Amino acid sequence: MSNDSQKDNKAETNSNSDIAKNDHSNAVSQPKRFRRFLFWTILLFITLPPVVLSVWLNSKGIHLNSVSGLHFKHGLSAKKISVSINDTKLEFNNLSLQRRLDKTSGDVSYHIVATKTKLLLPPAATSMLKQNNVQLNYIHFWDADFKFTHFKTPFRFSAHARKVTASALHTNSVSGWPNAIQILEDVNVDFNSDPDIALSGTVKHGVITLFFPDYNPSPHYRLPFNDGNFSIAWKQDSTPLKINIGSLVPEWETLYSILEKQIITKMAFAIDFHDPIDSMVLTTDKFHIEEPKYLPQFVERADINNKGYHLGQTIANLAQLPMHKFKVKSFTYGDLILDAKVVLETPLTNTNGKTEQKKT
Protein backbone atom coordinates (compact mmCIF):
# COMPACT_ATOMS: atom_id res chain seq x y z
CA MET A 1 0.00 0.00 0.00
CA SER A 2 1.33 3.38 -0.91
CA ASN A 3 2.14 6.05 1.61
CA ASP A 4 -0.67 8.24 0.27
CA SER A 5 -3.22 5.49 0.92
CA GLN A 6 -1.97 4.99 4.46
CA LYS A 7 -2.24 8.71 5.12
CA ASP A 8 -5.81 8.82 3.78
CA ASN A 9 -6.86 5.89 5.97
CA LYS A 10 -5.28 7.49 9.03
CA ALA A 11 -7.01 10.81 8.35
CA GLU A 12 -10.34 9.03 7.92
CA THR A 13 -9.82 7.16 11.19
CA ASN A 14 -9.03 10.41 13.02
CA SER A 15 -12.05 12.09 11.47
CA ASN A 16 -14.33 9.29 12.58
CA SER A 17 -12.83 9.48 16.06
CA ASP A 18 -13.47 13.24 16.25
CA ILE A 19 -17.05 12.77 15.11
CA ALA A 20 -17.59 10.11 17.78
CA LYS A 21 -16.11 12.38 20.43
CA ASN A 22 -18.33 15.27 19.31
CA ASP A 23 -21.41 13.05 19.38
CA HIS A 24 -20.49 11.85 22.87
CA SER A 25 -19.85 15.44 23.98
CA ASN A 26 -23.20 16.56 22.57
CA ALA A 27 -24.92 13.62 24.25
CA VAL A 28 -23.38 14.63 27.60
CA SER A 29 -23.90 18.40 27.24
CA GLN A 30 -27.58 18.23 26.25
CA PRO A 31 -28.70 16.84 29.67
CA LYS A 32 -26.50 19.43 31.37
CA ARG A 33 -28.08 22.23 29.37
CA PHE A 34 -31.52 20.86 30.10
CA ARG A 35 -30.74 20.69 33.83
CA ARG A 36 -29.47 24.28 33.76
CA PHE A 37 -32.57 25.39 31.90
CA LEU A 38 -34.79 23.55 34.38
CA PHE A 39 -32.86 25.01 37.33
CA TRP A 40 -33.20 28.62 36.11
CA THR A 41 -36.85 28.10 35.20
CA ILE A 42 -37.64 26.80 38.67
CA LEU A 43 -35.58 29.59 40.27
CA LEU A 44 -37.44 32.27 38.29
CA PHE A 45 -40.76 30.60 39.03
CA ILE A 46 -39.96 30.65 42.76
CA THR A 47 -38.41 34.10 43.05
CA LEU A 48 -40.29 36.13 40.45
CA PRO A 49 -43.82 35.93 41.95
CA PRO A 50 -42.77 37.29 45.39
CA VAL A 51 -40.82 40.07 43.68
CA VAL A 52 -43.74 40.97 41.41
CA LEU A 53 -46.13 40.71 44.35
CA SER A 54 -43.92 42.94 46.49
CA VAL A 55 -43.62 45.57 43.74
CA TRP A 56 -47.37 45.53 43.14
CA LEU A 57 -48.20 45.81 46.86
CA ASN A 58 -45.70 48.66 47.32
CA SER A 59 -47.38 50.51 44.47
CA LYS A 60 -50.60 50.29 46.50
CA GLY A 61 -48.98 51.52 49.71
CA ILE A 62 -48.78 48.03 51.25
CA HIS A 63 -45.33 46.90 52.42
CA LEU A 64 -44.60 43.19 52.11
CA ASN A 65 -42.57 42.09 55.13
CA SER A 66 -42.25 38.36 54.46
CA VAL A 67 -43.89 35.52 52.53
CA SER A 68 -43.58 31.73 52.52
CA GLY A 69 -45.35 28.87 50.76
CA LEU A 70 -46.52 31.04 47.86
CA HIS A 71 -48.35 29.28 45.00
CA PHE A 72 -50.98 30.01 42.36
CA LYS A 73 -53.24 26.98 42.52
CA HIS A 74 -56.87 28.15 42.33
CA GLY A 75 -55.74 31.77 42.74
CA LEU A 76 -52.97 33.30 44.84
CA SER A 77 -52.30 31.42 48.08
CA ALA A 78 -49.62 31.53 50.75
CA LYS A 79 -48.85 29.49 53.82
CA LYS A 80 -47.77 32.64 55.67
CA ILE A 81 -47.52 36.28 54.67
CA SER A 82 -46.82 39.48 56.61
CA VAL A 83 -47.70 43.00 55.41
CA SER A 84 -47.77 46.51 56.88
CA ILE A 85 -50.45 49.12 56.17
CA ASN A 86 -49.95 52.58 57.69
CA ASP A 87 -47.70 51.14 60.45
CA THR A 88 -50.33 48.49 61.22
CA LYS A 89 -48.84 45.01 60.79
CA LEU A 90 -50.91 42.03 59.67
CA GLU A 91 -49.68 38.42 59.67
CA PHE A 92 -51.82 35.90 57.75
CA ASN A 93 -51.71 32.11 58.03
CA ASN A 94 -53.06 29.90 55.19
CA LEU A 95 -54.02 32.92 53.12
CA SER A 96 -55.82 32.97 49.79
CA LEU A 97 -56.63 35.96 47.58
CA GLN A 98 -59.93 35.70 45.72
CA ARG A 99 -61.61 37.94 43.16
CA ARG A 100 -65.39 37.94 43.38
CA LEU A 101 -68.01 39.45 41.09
CA ASP A 102 -71.40 40.52 42.42
CA LYS A 103 -73.77 39.32 39.69
CA THR A 104 -76.48 41.71 40.85
CA SER A 105 -74.53 44.97 41.02
CA GLY A 106 -71.60 44.01 38.80
CA ASP A 107 -69.15 45.26 41.47
CA VAL A 108 -65.81 43.51 41.81
CA SER A 109 -64.28 42.91 45.24
CA TYR A 110 -61.09 41.22 46.41
CA HIS A 111 -61.17 38.94 49.45
CA ILE A 112 -58.25 37.94 51.63
CA VAL A 113 -59.28 34.79 53.47
CA ALA A 114 -57.09 33.38 56.25
CA THR A 115 -57.54 30.75 58.94
CA LYS A 116 -55.63 32.93 61.43
CA THR A 117 -54.64 36.60 61.28
CA LYS A 118 -52.49 38.42 63.84
CA LEU A 119 -52.95 42.18 64.12
CA LEU A 120 -50.16 44.33 65.57
CA LEU A 121 -51.26 47.87 66.40
CA PRO A 122 -49.27 50.87 65.14
CA PRO A 123 -46.59 52.27 67.49
CA ALA A 124 -48.78 55.29 68.35
CA ALA A 125 -51.57 53.02 69.63
CA THR A 126 -49.12 50.76 71.49
CA SER A 127 -47.50 53.78 73.15
CA MET A 128 -50.88 55.14 74.20
CA LEU A 129 -51.81 51.82 75.85
CA LYS A 130 -48.42 51.64 77.55
CA GLN A 131 -48.98 55.07 79.07
CA ASN A 132 -52.10 53.56 80.68
CA ASN A 133 -50.09 50.56 81.99
CA VAL A 134 -51.55 48.15 79.44
CA GLN A 135 -49.51 45.92 77.15
CA LEU A 136 -51.57 44.33 74.42
CA ASN A 137 -50.01 40.92 73.80
CA TYR A 138 -51.96 39.99 70.70
CA ILE A 139 -55.13 40.40 68.63
CA HIS A 140 -56.03 37.27 66.66
CA PHE A 141 -58.73 36.92 63.99
CA TRP A 142 -59.91 33.36 63.36
CA ASP A 143 -61.40 32.33 59.97
CA ALA A 144 -61.37 35.92 58.80
CA ASP A 145 -62.51 37.30 55.45
CA PHE A 146 -61.10 40.76 54.60
CA LYS A 147 -62.98 42.47 51.78
CA PHE A 148 -61.32 45.19 49.66
CA THR A 149 -63.11 47.13 46.94
CA HIS A 150 -59.76 48.57 45.81
CA PHE A 151 -56.05 48.40 46.67
CA LYS A 152 -55.09 52.04 46.91
CA THR A 153 -54.82 54.75 49.54
CA PRO A 154 -56.76 55.81 51.48
CA PHE A 155 -57.42 52.27 52.62
CA ARG A 156 -60.92 51.12 53.40
CA PHE A 157 -61.89 47.54 53.96
CA SER A 158 -64.44 45.46 55.80
CA ALA A 159 -63.88 42.13 57.52
CA HIS A 160 -65.79 39.29 59.09
CA ALA A 161 -64.33 36.84 61.60
CA ARG A 162 -65.74 33.82 63.34
CA LYS A 163 -63.84 34.81 66.46
CA VAL A 164 -61.48 37.54 67.65
CA THR A 165 -59.30 37.04 70.74
CA ALA A 166 -57.03 39.52 72.51
CA SER A 167 -54.79 39.33 75.56
CA ALA A 168 -53.80 42.33 77.68
CA LEU A 169 -50.94 42.23 80.16
CA HIS A 170 -51.08 44.85 82.91
CA THR A 171 -49.43 45.76 86.20
CA ASN A 172 -51.31 43.23 88.31
CA SER A 173 -50.25 40.17 86.31
CA VAL A 174 -47.22 39.54 88.51
CA SER A 175 -49.45 39.31 91.60
CA GLY A 176 -51.26 36.16 90.54
CA TRP A 177 -54.02 37.37 88.20
CA PRO A 178 -53.73 35.99 84.64
CA ASN A 179 -53.73 38.12 81.52
CA ALA A 180 -57.06 39.75 80.70
CA ILE A 181 -58.48 37.73 77.81
CA GLN A 182 -61.10 39.30 75.57
CA ILE A 183 -63.23 37.08 73.30
CA LEU A 184 -65.49 38.37 70.53
CA GLU A 185 -67.55 36.09 68.28
CA ASP A 186 -69.29 36.67 64.95
CA VAL A 187 -67.47 39.95 64.37
CA ASN A 188 -67.88 42.46 61.53
CA VAL A 189 -65.31 45.27 61.26
CA ASP A 190 -64.85 48.32 59.01
CA PHE A 191 -61.38 49.87 58.69
CA ASN A 192 -60.73 53.39 57.40
CA SER A 193 -57.42 55.26 57.16
CA ASP A 194 -58.78 58.63 55.98
CA PRO A 195 -58.39 61.10 57.59
CA ASP A 196 -57.33 59.02 60.64
CA ILE A 197 -57.00 55.33 61.35
CA ALA A 198 -60.38 54.17 62.61
CA LEU A 199 -62.08 50.87 63.40
CA SER A 200 -65.79 50.26 63.89
CA GLY A 201 -67.87 47.12 63.99
CA THR A 202 -70.45 44.83 65.51
CA VAL A 203 -70.15 41.75 67.73
CA LYS A 204 -72.86 39.12 68.17
CA HIS A 205 -71.61 37.87 71.54
CA GLY A 206 -68.45 37.38 73.56
CA VAL A 207 -66.69 37.88 76.89
CA ILE A 208 -65.09 41.09 78.19
CA THR A 209 -62.62 40.96 81.06
CA LEU A 210 -62.46 44.28 82.91
CA PHE A 211 -59.60 45.46 85.12
CA PHE A 212 -58.14 48.69 86.50
CA PRO A 213 -54.71 49.09 84.85
CA ASP A 214 -53.64 51.96 87.12
CA TYR A 215 -54.13 49.93 90.31
CA ASN A 216 -51.90 47.10 91.43
CA PRO A 217 -53.19 44.56 92.09
CA SER A 218 -56.47 44.83 90.16
CA PRO A 219 -58.89 41.89 90.11
CA HIS A 220 -60.49 40.76 86.87
CA TYR A 221 -64.23 41.03 86.26
CA ARG A 222 -65.59 38.62 83.64
CA LEU A 223 -68.59 39.90 81.66
CA PRO A 224 -70.22 37.68 78.98
CA PHE A 225 -72.35 39.84 76.64
CA ASN A 226 -74.65 39.88 73.61
CA ASP A 227 -75.27 42.35 70.76
CA GLY A 228 -72.40 44.83 70.87
CA ASN A 229 -70.98 47.52 68.61
CA PHE A 230 -67.86 49.65 68.92
CA SER A 231 -65.75 52.36 67.31
CA ILE A 232 -62.25 53.69 67.97
CA ALA A 233 -60.12 56.27 66.15
CA TRP A 234 -56.46 57.20 66.54
CA LYS A 235 -56.46 60.96 66.02
CA GLN A 236 -53.64 63.42 66.56
CA ASP A 237 -54.96 64.81 69.86
CA SER A 238 -57.51 62.19 70.94
CA THR A 239 -58.26 58.47 70.88
CA PRO A 240 -62.01 58.11 71.40
CA LEU A 241 -63.49 54.70 72.10
CA LYS A 242 -67.24 53.99 72.20
CA ILE A 243 -68.87 50.69 73.12
CA ASN A 244 -72.58 49.84 73.18
CA ILE A 245 -73.85 46.48 74.44
CA GLY A 246 -77.36 45.06 74.55
CA SER A 247 -76.92 42.92 77.66
CA LEU A 248 -74.19 41.65 80.00
CA VAL A 249 -74.32 38.94 82.65
CA PRO A 250 -71.50 39.51 85.22
CA GLU A 251 -69.80 36.29 86.33
CA TRP A 252 -67.52 37.61 89.04
CA GLU A 253 -67.60 35.86 92.40
CA THR A 254 -69.90 37.75 94.80
CA LEU A 255 -69.56 38.28 98.53
CA TYR A 256 -73.11 37.35 99.65
CA SER A 257 -75.00 35.78 96.67
CA ILE A 258 -78.22 37.70 97.29
CA LEU A 259 -79.49 38.22 93.75
CA GLU A 260 -80.72 35.32 91.65
CA LYS A 261 -79.00 36.82 88.60
CA GLN A 262 -76.72 39.77 87.93
CA ILE A 263 -77.55 41.62 84.72
CA ILE A 264 -76.73 44.88 82.90
CA THR A 265 -78.80 46.05 79.93
CA LYS A 266 -78.35 48.71 77.22
CA MET A 267 -74.91 49.76 78.34
CA ALA A 268 -73.08 52.64 76.66
CA PHE A 269 -69.42 53.29 77.47
CA ALA A 270 -67.25 56.13 76.14
CA ILE A 271 -63.67 57.20 76.84
CA ASP A 272 -60.89 59.27 75.31
CA PHE A 273 -57.59 57.57 76.13
CA HIS A 274 -55.79 60.92 75.97
CA ASP A 275 -57.87 62.09 78.96
CA PRO A 276 -59.44 58.97 80.49
CA ILE A 277 -60.61 60.27 83.88
CA ASP A 278 -62.44 63.33 82.60
CA SER A 279 -63.90 61.57 79.56
CA MET A 280 -65.05 58.17 80.87
CA VAL A 281 -68.85 57.88 80.82
CA LEU A 282 -70.97 54.81 81.61
CA THR A 283 -74.75 54.75 81.20
CA THR A 284 -77.18 51.82 81.38
CA ASP A 285 -80.90 51.10 81.61
CA LYS A 286 -80.60 48.30 84.16
CA PHE A 287 -77.61 47.70 86.42
CA HIS A 288 -78.36 44.87 88.87
CA ILE A 289 -75.19 43.57 90.51
CA GLU A 290 -73.73 42.42 93.81
CA GLU A 291 -70.56 43.39 95.60
CA PRO A 292 -67.63 41.42 94.14
CA LYS A 293 -65.68 39.22 96.49
CA TYR A 294 -62.46 40.83 95.24
CA LEU A 295 -62.18 44.60 95.06
CA PRO A 296 -59.31 46.84 93.95
CA GLN A 297 -57.28 48.37 96.77
CA PHE A 298 -58.67 51.87 96.28
CA VAL A 299 -62.19 50.65 97.23
CA GLU A 300 -62.73 50.32 101.00
CA ARG A 301 -65.03 47.49 102.00
CA ALA A 302 -67.65 48.75 104.46
CA ASP A 303 -68.91 47.23 107.72
CA ILE A 304 -71.67 44.76 106.80
CA ASN A 305 -73.21 44.96 110.31
CA ASN A 306 -74.30 48.56 109.78
CA LYS A 307 -76.43 48.78 106.62
CA GLY A 308 -76.95 52.50 106.92
CA TYR A 309 -73.25 53.09 106.96
CA HIS A 310 -72.78 50.39 104.34
CA LEU A 311 -75.21 52.16 101.99
CA GLY A 312 -73.37 55.45 102.38
CA GLN A 313 -70.04 53.72 101.89
CA THR A 314 -71.38 52.03 98.75
CA ILE A 315 -72.33 55.38 97.23
CA ALA A 316 -68.92 56.74 98.23
CA ASN A 317 -67.23 53.76 96.58
CA LEU A 318 -69.20 54.33 93.38
CA ALA A 319 -68.13 57.97 93.44
CA GLN A 320 -64.50 56.81 93.58
CA LEU A 321 -64.77 54.93 90.30
CA PRO A 322 -62.23 56.37 87.83
CA MET A 323 -64.86 57.88 85.53
CA HIS A 324 -66.50 61.23 84.93
CA LYS A 325 -70.12 60.12 84.76
CA PHE A 326 -72.12 57.08 85.92
CA LYS A 327 -75.84 57.11 85.09
CA VAL A 328 -78.29 54.22 85.63
CA LYS A 329 -82.09 54.20 85.22
CA SER A 330 -82.59 51.11 87.42
CA PHE A 331 -79.78 50.38 89.87
CA THR A 332 -79.78 47.42 92.27
CA TYR A 333 -76.80 46.63 94.49
CA GLY A 334 -77.41 43.50 96.54
CA ASP A 335 -80.09 44.26 99.13
CA LEU A 336 -78.77 47.76 99.88
CA ILE A 337 -80.03 49.62 96.82
CA LEU A 338 -83.16 48.40 95.03
CA ASP A 339 -84.35 49.71 91.66
CA ALA A 340 -82.97 53.23 92.17
CA LYS A 341 -82.09 55.90 89.64
CA VAL A 342 -78.47 56.92 90.07
CA VAL A 343 -76.49 59.77 88.52
CA LEU A 344 -72.94 60.25 89.76
CA GLU A 345 -70.76 62.90 88.18
CA THR A 346 -67.26 63.96 89.15
CA PRO A 347 -65.89 67.48 88.53
CA LEU A 348 -63.93 68.14 85.37
CA THR A 349 -60.49 69.73 85.36
CA ASN A 350 -60.14 72.61 82.93
CA THR A 351 -56.95 73.85 81.29
CA ASN A 352 -56.33 76.31 84.16
CA GLY A 353 -56.18 73.49 86.70
CA LYS A 354 -59.53 74.48 88.24
CA THR A 355 -62.45 72.10 88.60
CA GLU A 356 -65.82 72.70 87.02
CA GLN A 357 -69.03 70.66 87.09
CA LYS A 358 -70.36 69.61 83.73
CA LYS A 359 -74.11 69.65 83.45
CA THR A 360 -75.98 66.41 82.74
Disulfide bonds with the S-S distance in Angstrom:
none
